[in-house]
Amino acid sequence: MLEESEKRNLLNVDDYQVLAKTKLPHSLYEYLASGTADATTLRENRDAFARWYLRPRAMRPVGRISTRMVLFGQGLSMPVFCSPAGVHALCHPDGECATARVCQDLGLLFGLSQHATKSIEQVAAAAPQSHRYYQAYILKDRSITARLVQRAIQAGYSGIFLTVDSVRFGYREADARNGFDALPSPHRLANYDEVRQQNLDQTYNAKTHLAWDQNSELLFEQNVSWKDVTWLKEEVCGGLPLIVKGIMTAEDAVLAIEAGADAIMVSNHGGRQLDTCLGSIDVLPEVVMAVGGRVPVLLDGGVRRGTDVVKALALGAAAVGLGKPLFFALACGGESSLKDMLEILQTEIEVAMALCGCETISDIQSSHITRHPGGHFQSRL
Ligand SMILES: Cc1cc2nc3c(=O)[nH]c(=O)nc-3n(C[C@H](O)[C@H](O)[C@H](O)COP(=O)(O)O)c2cc1C
């Protein structure tokens, strides 16, 4: 439970991170908050948003603002979703079940990581009416990748993310310094429990429990190709939309579509993979141009303000994801804090839309955004 004085200071998404820092163990906070190597991309995800500016429009009717949108036939209350990110239970005992319940209440899309601390089926049971997508990685044993996706289909998930930016794990100095290399007991990567019961424990949960990031890496296929995307789409997904997550160039966006992607997600894993790549918002224009309207383009990385959401939409994104803020809100005050934080973001989006003269999401256009004429920007760090 939050103190009244703590609640009063929670006015924007970043405020939840500031408070979470005081509540979480140092090594866990750093695991969640840090980037890889010099954290250039982590910082750039935020700074890049600050180099784009909105162009307000006046005297337009904005009395009935609606942030509602449709993605693959599902109505969502706003163009903000929960990006798939493992281990929510490190911040809240109900883990991803709690996050999915909040998404169900608010009408948002929830992404469940293959490396979640609650299983595909637990999350489906906790939030049966939620719009939920499952996120896969290509494992060395592709039959396990396929089995996990099939479980998601059976459990009523309505889309699949395939994360393609993690053939090796980013160089995480903070965790090495803090000795944060084990999934703390009693947490488990719940989706592997079935594999464990099949006596494959040596390769899966036992390994992922100790030094789990490093050992997870051993399970991931490094010899991947775009044929894996085609395989997943044609032979595994059972007609569900496949979103390829972790695209950072126009070239890969085109290849992903040719391989069968139904949507492209611009993402650098929140600065947790390749350091010194651009902030994701700066990559969005080249990807949108290359995609040419063939499929929706999603984005995550550094989204913290309603104005960030409007900027991404003005540059051509259909919706944007949040990663780290979910953990921080759960750590502050559980489900109610997460709900409050997402509602704050929705209010910010509504205000930004009104001041840009946009009553609906489809009113947000490229004419609403520009670069600063002098190339200046105000760093938010
Ligand atoms: C602790 C943590 C765990 C993550 N785990 C995954 C994962 O299992 N799969 C994945 O595709 N992305 C994962 N991500 C990346 C997020 O999906 C997302 O791309 C990123 O956090 C967005 O940037 P943001 O944190 O600035 O919002 C993780 C991110 C964090 C912070």
The ligand as an ORCA input file, in Angstrom:
! r2SCAN-3c Opt
* xyz 0 1
  C      13.200     -6.585    -17.273
  C      12.873     -6.649    -18.731
  C      12.655     -7.890    -19.315
  C      12.376     -7.960    -20.685
  N      12.108     -9.184    -21.232
  C      11.762     -9.263    -22.539
  C      11.389    -10.517    -23.093
  O      11.361    -11.535    -22.416
  N      11.069    -10.536    -24.409
  C      11.081     -9.413    -25.196
  O      10.773     -9.480    -26.380
  N      11.405     -8.209    -24.678
  C      11.733     -8.114    -23.373
  N      12.035     -6.889    -22.838
  C      11.991     -5.690    -23.705
  C      10.584     -5.067    -23.733
  O       9.677     -5.885    -24.409
  C      10.570     -3.726    -24.448
  O      11.049     -3.903    -25.766
  C      11.352     -2.600    -23.791
  O      11.364     -2.709    -22.393
  C      10.717     -1.271    -24.195
  O      11.454     -0.178    -23.757
  P      11.101      0.622    -22.404
  O      11.527     -0.259    -21.292
  O      11.931      1.863    -22.528
  O       9.630      0.911    -22.380
  C      12.318     -6.777    -21.466
  C      12.508     -5.537    -20.855
  C      12.773     -5.465    -19.502
  C      12.962     -4.106    -18.881
*
